[in-house]
Amino acid sequence: MEHKSPAYCVIAVPIEKIKPNTYNPNAVAPPEMRLLYDSIKVDGYTMPIVCYYDKDQDSYIIVDGFHRYRVMLEHQDIYDREGGMLPVSVIDKPLDQRMASTIRHNRARGSHDVDLMSNIVKELHEFGRSDAWISKHLGMDRDEILRLKQITGLAALFKDINFGQAWKPVEELDVDE
């Protein structure tokens, strides 16, 4: 039997027919939710929501993509632009397999390597991008950008920073006193 990946059969589904599952342990912090909204606003939906179709309820139960679903629910501009439709790829698996799929999807996203992120910040700086631009487009706060710049160890990354005068060097004390 030939296997065809669900991603080749993406369909547009009205958000009203999509329901969250009851078992997803994943949570996204507010800064990342804002970044997800910005990503969808700028780039559109680039990945479908993964769902199971429940024939009895005529609804699609989310396996992966709950937060992308939430963005449309919580942002009228996205809902309007997309016509209330979400891209969905359907998997047909029993509940235990769907639960495992949800966890695999969550864990497979991994985390960002600090050295690679530092190099990205360095390269963006070399392209002339400001800390404010990096903060807005990468969803980082200024402290995180500063830490990543420090890792690269390049003084050039700090050339436009105005340092405060919080301390002044103390004159050498006379050791005979």
Number of C-alpha atoms within 10 A of each C-alpha: 3 4 5 8 10 15 15 8 11 16 15 14 17 16 19 12 14 22 16 17 17 10 11 15 8 12 11 10 7 9 12 15 17 15 16 17 21 17 16 17 15 9 9 13 15 9 15 20 26 25 26 23 19 11 8 6 9 10 18 25 22 24 28 27 18 20 18 18 19 14 20 21 14 11 12 12 12 19 16 11 12 16 12 16 19 24 19 25 25 21 17 12 13 9 11 9 12 22 18 12 17 22 16 12 15 16 11 9 8 8 7 8 8 12 12 11 16 21 15 15 24 22 13 15 18 12 9 10 13 14 18 13 14 18 16 14 12 15 18 17 14 13 10 13 19 15 12 20 22 14 14 15 12 11 9 11 18 14 8 8 7 7 7 6 6 5 6 6 5 6 6 6 7 6 5 4 4
